[in-house]
Amino acid sequence: MILRYTGIFALFFTLTALASHYPDWLDLPPASIHQWRQADGAALAWNYARHPNLMAPEVCNLFSAADAHAVGEFPLLYWLSGCISRHLDRPEYPLRWIGLVLLFFGCWAFGWILLQLTRSPLLAAVGAGLLLGAPILVYYGPGFLPDAPAFCFVLLMAAGLFKADQMQSKGWLLAATVFATVAVLLKLSMAIGPLALVLSWLVAKKRDRWQSAPLWNSYWPLGAMLALVVLVLGFRWWVADYNAAHHTAYFLTTTRPIWNYSWPFILETFGLVGKSGLPVYASAGLYLGSMGTLWLLIQHWKTTPLFLRHVLLLTVLGSAGYFLLWFRMFREHDYYFLCLLAIPALLLLMGFRLAVQRFSEKKLVFALGMLWLLGLGHNYYAQTKRLQLAFAPRTSENLPPDAFLPPDALTTAGIPVSARILCPQDPSPNIALLALQRQGWTAYNFGDRITADTLHKYQTTFNLTHLALRDTNLYSPFFRQFFPAKICEIQGWYLYQQENPNGK
């Protein structure tokens, strides 16, 4: 039965991948929506390929102390990507392929739970395909951000807990704890699901609902949660200490709560969320499937196990609290929605549990198949638009794929790997520097205006050696006095250096 389910799921996954233009995406550098944040992750991976020390992550930006050491989330995936790049020529961007593999296994694990509930490989596969088709998951899955991989680890955690419940196994509880810990280390907001589960377990334990389940009647689940909390808090302490030691304040770690903003700003933000966020959060099919589950749940709420009701309510409350705390970020950052996919995932699980008892398999396959097709069309439209933006960015500050140079392009042109480059057109920390495969500084470090004193200091103190522009009209007399020698023109980049590259 599992083999049959896996084969059908693989078909759904392949069709979704093709409709989502994965053959095009998988060879692309950071591109399209949120290239800034993508480049941050890719910069960590690129530096790990040069210096594969897991506990010494670096980016391309050298910040105010000429030190590139910086980190925000657990850098395991970036390190793994860097190790692959260090030893293999292909794939060109391993982070995309790592995300693809995790997306497959995460959604497979979700479908495996459905298989246990329905005993139908086809129903399980179409249900997993429905969740897989969420545009936000499809876009960020094979990408450079940790959010989608973290959500996939949450799905693996859920499957591990289901298996632990089936077998009353401490081993599977440990596996689920490992998955949950990795998920939360990759993205702190993924704690919503594990916290809802533990709090619901505590309520059920207090009411003596676990007497017939030795594993859940013990304190092993609480120990697992405490271990997760200790590891996560320990890592967050290390991140703060690491960044402070290197004088970097790079990755966003603070909240942006709704109560900090005016009423017009709040209304405007809700409008932007409705216009730009919700259409890519879930597909039309997933929205309809979730609504169908809500209808079933309302009808059969009292007969739904108390534990499941508490998990759902706490997940919704936790998601609402997260939305309110990071409210400002939802204006433009749709990847903040990824952890909220826990809600439709949980709704689908509860909906399948109720539906298989009340409808025939044929009716369910037909209805869910239509929802999947609807979602596939929705997803195809969303990913097509985003692929177009990759090759035709909205502004000149975002780079198209052909602006990212081959690894040896600048070295062949006589610019050493040790060169430190200024990219004054780039408002992000890493996009341009990653494209050039060098370290240095961008407009992110200096704002709109760079003074002569600043450039002189960076040349003499921090060994700034080169200037990189995309537009020669910006090669003003100001920059010419510091970088008078033109080195090369390559793939739309114009490189200049000072007369004495050592800056002495």
C-alpha positions as CSV (number, residue, x, y, z in Angstrom):
1,M,0.0,0.0,0.0
2,I,2.8,2.4,0.8
3,L,4.6,1.6,-2.5
4,R,1.4,2.3,-4.4
5,Y,0.9,5.5,-2.5
6,T,4.5,6.6,-3.1
7,G,4.1,6.0,-6.8
8,I,0.9,8.0,-7.1
9,F,2.3,10.8,-4.9
10,A,5.4,10.9,-7.1
11,L,3.2,11.4,-10.1
12,F,1.3,14.3,-8.4
13,F,4.7,15.8,-7.3
14,T,6.0,15.6,-10.9
15,L,3.0,17.2,-12.4
16,T,3.1,20.0,-9.8
17,A,6.8,20.5,-10.5
18,L,6.3,20.8,-14.2
19,A,3.3,23.1,-13.9
20,S,5.4,25.3,-11.5
21,H,8.3,25.6,-14.0
22,Y,10.8,23.7,-11.8
23,P,13.0,22.8,-14.8
24,D,13.6,26.6,-15.2
25,W,13.8,27.5,-11.5
26,L,16.2,24.9,-10.4
27,D,19.1,26.4,-12.4
28,L,18.4,30.0,-11.5
29,P,20.3,32.1,-8.9
30,P,18.3,34.1,-6.4
31,A,15.7,35.8,-8.6
32,S,12.2,37.3,-8.7
33,I,10.2,38.1,-5.5
34,H,12.4,38.7,-2.4
35,Q,15.7,38.4,-4.2
36,W,17.2,40.3,-1.2
37,R,16.4,37.6,1.3
38,Q,17.2,34.9,-1.1
39,A,20.7,36.3,-1.7
40,D,21.3,36.4,2.0
41,G,20.9,32.7,2.2
42,A,22.8,32.0,-1.0
43,A,25.7,34.2,0.3
44,L,26.0,32.0,3.3
45,A,26.1,28.9,1.1
46,W,28.7,30.4,-1.2
47,N,31.0,31.3,1.7
48,Y,30.6,27.8,3.2
49,A,31.9,26.4,-0.2
50,R,35.0,28.5,0.5
51,H,35.3,27.9,4.3
52,P,33.2,24.8,5.3
53,N,33.2,25.4,9.1
54,L,29.6,25.0,10.3
55,M,30.2,27.2,13.3
56,A,31.8,30.1,11.4
57,P,29.1,31.3,8.9
58,E,29.9,34.3,6.6
59,V,28.0,36.3,4.1
60,C,29.3,38.5,1.3
61,N,28.8,41.9,3.0
62,L,31.7,43.0,5.2
63,F,29.6,45.5,7.3
64,S,31.1,48.4,9.3
65,A,34.0,46.4,10.8
66,A,35.1,44.7,7.5
67,D,33.9,41.4,9.0
68,A,31.5,39.1,7.1
69,H,30.7,36.7,9.9
70,A,26.9,36.9,10.5
71,V,24.1,34.5,11.0
72,G,20.3,34.5,11.7
73,E,18.9,31.0,11.6
74,F,20.5,27.6,12.0
75,P,22.9,27.4,9.0
76,L,22.7,23.6,8.5
77,L,21.2,23.8,5.0
78,Y,23.6,26.5,3.9
79,W,26.5,24.4,5.1
80,L,25.3,21.3,3.3
81,S,24.9,23.3,0.1
82,G,28.4,24.7,0.5
83,C,29.8,21.2,1.0
84,I,28.1,20.0,-2.2
85,S,29.4,23.0,-4.2
86,R,32.9,22.5,-2.8
87,H,33.1,18.9,-4.1
88,L,30.8,18.9,-7.2
89,D,30.4,21.1,-10.2
90,R,26.7,20.5,-10.4
91,P,24.1,21.4,-9.5
92,E,25.0,25.1,-9.7
93,Y,22.7,26.1,-6.8
94,P,22.4,23.1,-4.4
95,L,20.2,24.9,-2.0
96,R,17.3,24.7,-4.6
97,W,17.8,20.9,-4.9
98,I,18.0,20.4,-1.1
99,G,14.7,22.3,-0.8
100,L,13.2,20.2,-3.6
101,V,14.1,16.9,-1.8
102,L,12.8,18.2,1.5
103,L,9.6,19.4,-0.2
104,F,9.1,15.9,-1.6
105,F,9.6,14.0,1.7
106,G,7.8,16.6,3.8
107,C,4.6,16.4,1.7
108,W,5.1,12.6,1.3
109,A,5.0,12.4,5.1
110,F,1.8,14.4,5.2
111,G,0.2,12.1,2.7
112,W,1.5,9.1,4.7
113,I,-0.6,10.3,7.7
114,L,-3.6,10.6,5.3
115,L,-2.9,7.0,4.2
116,Q,-3.2,5.8,7.8
117,L,-6.5,7.7,8.2
118,T,-8.1,6.6,4.9
119,R,-6.3,3.4,3.9
120,S,-6.6,4.7,0.3
121,P,-3.3,5.4,-1.6
122,L,-5.2,7.5,-4.1
123,L,-7.0,9.6,-1.5
124,A,-3.8,10.1,0.4
125,A,-1.8,11.2,-2.7
126,V,-4.4,13.7,-3.9
127,G,-4.7,15.1,-0.4
128,A,-0.9,15.6,-0.2
129,G,-0.9,17.0,-3.7
130,L,-3.5,19.6,-2.6
131,L,-1.2,20.9,0.2
132,L,1.8,20.7,-2.0
133,G,0.1,22.9,-4.6
134,A,0.1,26.0,-2.2
135,P,1.8,28.7,-4.3
136,I,3.8,29.9,-1.4
137,L,5.2,26.4,-0.7
138,V,5.9,25.7,-4.4
139,Y,7.8,29.0,-4.9
140,Y,9.9,28.9,-1.7
141,G,10.4,25.1,-1.6
142,P,13.3,24.8,-4.0
143,G,14.7,28.1,-3.0
144,F,17.2,29.9,-0.8
145,L,15.1,30.7,2.3
146,P,14.8,28.4,5.3
147,D,11.0,28.8,5.7
148,A,9.7,26.1,3.4
149,P,12.3,23.5,4.4
150,A,11.4,24.3,8.1
151,F,7.7,23.7,7.3
152,C,8.6,20.4,5.7
153,F,10.4,19.4,8.9
154,V,7.1,20.2,10.7
155,L,5.3,17.8,8.4
156,L,7.9,15.1,9.1
157,M,7.5,15.8,12.9
158,A,3.7,15.2,12.5
159,A,4.3,11.9,10.7
160,G,6.8,10.9,13.4
161,L,4.3,11.6,16.2
162,F,1.6,9.7,14.4
163,K,4.0,6.7,14.1
164,A,4.9,7.1,17.8
165,D,1.2,7.0,18.7
166,Q,0.6,3.9,16.5
167,M,3.5,2.0,18.1
168,Q,3.7,3.8,21.5
169,S,7.4,4.2,20.6
170,K,9.9,6.4,22.4
171,G,12.2,6.1,19.4
172,W,9.6,7.6,17.0
173,L,8.9,10.3,19.7
174,L,12.7,11.1,19.6
175,A,12.7,11.2,15.8
176,A,9.7,13.6,15.9
177,T,11.5,15.8,18.4
178,V,14.6,16.0,16.2
179,F,12.4,17.0,13.3
180,A,10.6,19.7,15.4
181,T,13.9,21.0,16.7
182,V,15.4,21.4,13.3
183,A,12.2,23.1,12.1
184,V,12.3,25.6,14.9
185,L,16.0,26.2,14.6
186,L,15.6,26.9,10.9
187,K,12.6,29.2,11.6
188,L,11.5,30.2,15.0
189,S,7.9,30.7,14.0
190,M,7.6,27.0,13.2
191,A,7.3,26.6,17.0
192,I,3.5,27.3,16.7
193,G,2.7,23.7,15.8
194,P,4.9,21.9,18.4
195,L,3.7,24.3,21.2
196,A,0.0,23.6,20.3
197,L,0.7,19.9,20.4
198,V,2.4,20.0,23.8
199,L,-0.1,22.3,25.4
200,S,-3.0,20.1,24.1
201,W,-1.2,17.0,25.5
202,L,-0.8,18.7,28.9
203,V,-4.6,19.5,29.0
204,A,-5.5,15.9,28.1
205,K,-3.0,14.6,30.6
206,K,-4.5,16.7,33.4
207,R,-7.9,15.3,32.5
208,D,-6.6,11.7,32.5
209,R,-7.3,11.2,28.8
210,W,-4.1,9.2,28.2
211,Q,-4.6,6.2,30.5
212,S,-4.7,3.7,27.7
213,A,-1.7,5.1,26.0
214,P,1.5,4.5,28.0
215,L,3.7,6.8,25.9
216,W,1.4,9.8,26.3
217,N,0.6,9.0,29.9
218,S,4.3,9.3,30.7
219,Y,6.3,12.5,30.9
220,W,8.4,11.7,27.9
221,P,6.6,14.2,25.7
222,L,7.3,17.0,28.2
223,G,10.9,16.0,28.3
224,A,11.1,16.1,24.5
225,M,9.6,19.6,24.6
226,L,12.0,20.8,27.2
227,A,14.9,19.5,25.2
228,L,13.6,21.4,22.2
229,V,13.3,24.6,24.2
230,V,16.8,24.3,25.7
231,L,18.4,23.7,22.3
232,V,16.6,26.5,20.6
233,L,17.2,29.0,23.4
234,G,20.9,27.9,23.5
235,F,21.2,28.5,19.7
236,R,19.5,31.9,19.9
237,W,22.0,32.9,22.6
238,W,24.9,31.7,20.4
239,V,23.5,33.8,17.4
240,A,23.3,36.9,19.5
241,D,26.8,36.4,20.9
242,Y,28.2,35.5,17.5
243,N,26.9,38.6,15.8
244,A,27.9,40.9,18.7
245,A,31.4,39.5,18.6
246,H,31.7,40.3,14.9
247,H,29.9,43.7,15.2
248,T,27.1,42.6,12.8
249,A,23.4,43.4,13.1
250,Y,22.1,41.8,10.0
251,F,19.2,39.4,10.2
252,L,15.9,40.6,11.4
253,T,15.3,39.3,15.0
254,T,12.8,41.8,16.4
255,T,9.1,41.9,16.3
256,R,6.9,44.5,14.4
257,P,3.7,44.4,16.4
258,I,0.4,45.8,15.2
259,W,0.1,48.2,18.1
260,N,3.1,50.2,17.0
261,Y,1.3,51.5,14.0
262,S,-1.4,54.0,13.2
263,W,-4.9,53.0,12.2
264,P,-4.6,54.1,8.5
265,F,-1.3,52.1,8.3
266,I,-3.0,49.0,9.8
267,L,-5.9,49.2,7.3
268,E,-3.5,49.7,4.4
269,T,-1.5,46.6,5.6
270,F,-4.7,44.5,5.7
271,G,-5.4,45.6,2.2
272,L,-2.0,44.6,1.0
273,V,-2.2,41.3,2.7
274,G,-5.6,40.6,1.0
275,K,-4.3,41.8,-2.4
276,S,-0.8,40.3,-2.5
277,G,-0.5,37.8,0.4
278,L,-3.6,35.7,0.4
279,P,-3.6,34.9,-3.3
280,V,-0.2,33.1,-3.0
281,Y,-0.7,31.7,0.5
282,A,-2.8,28.9,-0.7
283,S,-4.3,27.7,-4.0
284,A,-8.0,28.1,-4.8
285,G,-8.3,24.3,-4.3
286,L,-6.7,24.3,-0.9
287,Y,-8.9,27.2,0.2
288,L,-12.0,25.3,-0.9
289,G,-10.8,22.1,0.7
290,S,-10.2,23.9,4.0
291,M,-13.6,25.5,3.9
292,G,-15.1,22.0,3.3
293,T,-13.3,20.8,6.4
294,L,-14.6,23.7,8.5
295,W,-18.1,22.8,7.4
296,L,-17.6,19.2,8.5
297,L,-16.0,20.3,11.8
298,I,-18.8,22.6,12.7
299,Q,-21.3,19.8,12.1
300,H,-19.3,17.3,14.1
301,W,-17.4,19.4,16.6
302,K,-18.6,17.7,19.7
303,T,-17.7,14.2,18.4
304,T,-14.2,15.3,17.4
305,P,-11.6,14.2,20.0
306,L,-10.9,16.8,22.6
307,F,-7.1,16.6,21.8
308,L,-7.6,17.5,18.2
309,R,-10.0,20.3,19.0
310,H,-7.4,21.8,21.3
311,V,-4.6,21.4,18.8
312,L,-6.6,23.3,16.2
313,L,-7.7,26.1,18.5
314,L,-4.2,26.6,19.9
315,T,-2.7,26.5,16.4
316,V,-5.2,29.2,15.2
317,L,-4.5,31.3,18.4
318,G,-0.8,30.9,18.0
319,S,-0.9,31.9,14.3
320,A,-3.0,34.9,15.2
321,G,-0.5,36.0,17.9
322,Y,2.3,35.5,15.4
323,F,0.5,37.6,12.8
324,L,-0.1,40.4,15.3
325,L,3.5,40.4,16.6
326,W,5.2,40.5,13.2
327,F,2.3,42.5,11.6
328,R,4.5,45.0,9.7
329,M,6.4,42.2,7.9
330,F,3.3,40.9,6.2
331,R,3.0,44.0,4.0
332,E,5.6,42.8,1.6
333,H,7.1,39.6,2.9
334,D,4.8,36.7,1.8
335,Y,7.2,34.1,3.1
336,Y,6.1,35.0,6.6
337,F,2.9,33.2,5.8
338,L,4.7,29.8,5.4
339,C,4.4,28.8,9.0
340,L,0.7,29.5,8.9
341,L,0.3,26.6,6.4
342,A,0.0,24.6,9.6
343,I,-3.7,25.6,9.7
344,P,-4.8,24.2,6.3
345,A,-2.6,21.2,6.9
346,L,-4.3,20.4,10.2
347,L,-7.7,21.2,8.7
348,L,-7.1,18.7,5.9
349,L,-6.0,16.0,8.4
350,M,-9.2,16.5,10.5
351,G,-11.3,16.8,7.4
352,F,-10.1,13.5,5.9
353,R,-10.7,11.8,9.2
354,L,-14.4,12.9,9.2
355,A,-15.0,12.6,5.4
356,V,-13.9,8.9,5.0
357,Q,-16.6,8.0,7.5
358,R,-19.3,9.8,5.6
359,F,-18.6,9.7,1.9
360,S,-17.6,7.0,-0.6
361,E,-14.0,6.9,-1.8
362,K,-15.2,7.5,-5.4
363,K,-16.9,10.8,-4.4
364,L,-14.0,12.0,-2.4
365,V,-11.5,11.2,-5.1
366,F,-13.6,13.0,-7.6
367,A,-14.1,16.1,-5.4
368,L,-10.5,16.3,-4.3
369,G,-9.2,15.6,-7.7
370,M,-11.2,18.6,-9.0
371,L,-9.8,20.8,-6.2
372,W,-6.3,19.6,-7.0
373,L,-6.7,20.5,-10.7
374,L,-8.1,23.9,-9.7
375,G,-5.2,24.4,-7.4
376,L,-2.7,23.3,-10.2
377,G,-4.1,26.0,-12.5
378,H,-3.9,28.6,-9.8
379,N,-0.4,27.6,-9.0
380,Y,0.7,27.6,-12.7
381,Y,-0.6,31.2,-13.0
382,A,1.2,32.4,-9.9
383,Q,4.5,30.7,-10.7
384,T,4.4,31.9,-14.3
385,K,4.1,35.5,-13.2
386,R,7.0,35.1,-10.7
387,L,9.2,33.5,-13.4
388,Q,8.6,36.5,-15.7
389,L,9.7,38.8,-12.8
390,A,12.9,36.8,-12.5
391,F,14.0,37.8,-16.1
392,A,12.3,41.2,-16.0
393,P,12.8,42.6,-12.5
394,R,10.5,45.4,-11.3
395,T,13.4,47.7,-10.6
396,S,17.0,48.0,-11.7
397,E,18.0,47.3,-8.1
398,N,17.0,43.7,-8.6
399,L,19.3,41.6,-10.9
400,P,18.3,39.3,-13.7
401,P,19.8,35.8,-13.8
402,D,22.4,36.7,-16.4
403,A,24.0,39.3,-14.1
404,F,25.3,36.4,-11.9
405,L,28.8,35.7,-13.1
406,P,30.4,32.2,-13.5
407,P,32.7,31.3,-10.6
408,D,36.0,32.2,-12.5
409,A,34.7,35.2,-14.5
410,L,36.4,37.9,-12.4
411,T,39.5,35.8,-11.7
412,T,40.0,35.4,-15.4
413,A,39.7,39.2,-15.8
414,G,42.5,39.7,-13.3
415,I,40.4,40.4,-10.2
416,P,41.5,38.2,-7.4
417,V,39.2,36.3,-5.0
418,S,40.6,38.5,-2.2
419,A,39.3,41.7,-3.9
420,R,36.9,43.8,-1.9
421,I,34.3,45.5,-4.1
422,L,32.0,48.4,-3.6
423,C,28.5,48.1,-5.3
424,P,26.9,51.5,-4.7
425,Q,23.7,50.7,-6.7
426,D,22.6,47.8,-4.5
427,P,20.4,48.7,-1.5
428,S,20.6,45.1,-0.2
429,P,23.5,43.5,1.7
430,N,24.3,40.7,-0.7
431,I,22.7,40.6,-4.1
432,A,25.3,42.4,-6.2
433,L,28.3,40.9,-4.2
434,L,26.9,37.4,-4.6
435,A,26.4,38.0,-8.3
436,L,30.1,39.0,-8.6
437,Q,31.1,36.2,-6.2
438,R,33.2,38.6,-4.0
439,Q,33.0,40.2,-0.6
440,G,32.6,43.9,-0.1
441,W,30.1,46.6,0.6
442,T,26.9,48.0,-1.0
443,A,24.6,51.0,-0.6
444,Y,23.0,49.0,2.3
445,N,26.0,50.0,4.4
446,F,26.2,53.7,3.5
447,G,22.7,54.8,2.4
448,D,22.2,57.2,-0.5
449,R,25.4,59.2,-0.1
450,I,29.0,58.0,0.3
451,T,31.4,60.7,1.3
452,A,35.0,61.1,0.2
453,D,36.2,60.6,3.8
454,T,34.3,57.3,4.0
455,L,35.8,56.0,0.7
456,H,39.3,57.0,1.8
457,K,38.8,55.2,5.1
458,Y,37.6,52.1,3.5
459,Q,40.4,52.0,1.0
460,T,43.2,52.7,3.5
461,T,41.8,50.8,6.5
462,F,39.6,48.0,5.1
463,N,41.4,47.5,1.8
464,L,38.5,48.4,-0.5
465,T,40.0,47.7,-4.0
466,H,37.3,47.8,-6.7
467,L,34.1,49.5,-7.8
468,A,31.3,47.6,-9.7
469,L,28.6,49.4,-11.6
470,R,25.7,48.3,-13.8
471,D,25.3,51.8,-15.3
472,T,28.3,53.8,-16.6
473,N,26.3,57.0,-16.1
474,L,27.0,56.5,-12.4
475,Y,30.7,56.6,-12.9
476,S,30.9,60.2,-11.7
477,P,34.0,62.3,-11.1
478,F,33.6,61.5,-7.4
479,F,34.1,57.7,-8.0
480,R,36.6,58.4,-10.8
481,Q,39.0,60.0,-8.3
482,F,39.1,56.9,-6.2
483,F,38.8,54.2,-8.9
484,P,40.4,55.7,-12.1
485,A,41.3,52.5,-13.8
486,K,38.7,50.5,-15.7
487,I,39.4,46.8,-15.6
488,C,36.7,45.1,-17.6
489,E,33.2,44.9,-18.8
490,I,31.4,41.6,-18.3
491,Q,27.7,40.6,-18.5
492,G,26.5,44.2,-17.9
493,W,29.0,44.8,-15.1
494,Y,31.7,47.6,-15.3
495,L,34.6,47.0,-13.0
496,Y,37.1,49.7,-11.9
497,Q,40.0,49.8,-9.5
498,Q,42.3,52.3,-7.8
499,E,45.7,53.0,-9.4
500,N,47.3,51.1,-6.5
501,P,45.1,48.1,-5.7
502,N,46.6,47.8,-2.3
503,G,45.1,51.1,-1.3
504,K,48.4,52.4,0.2
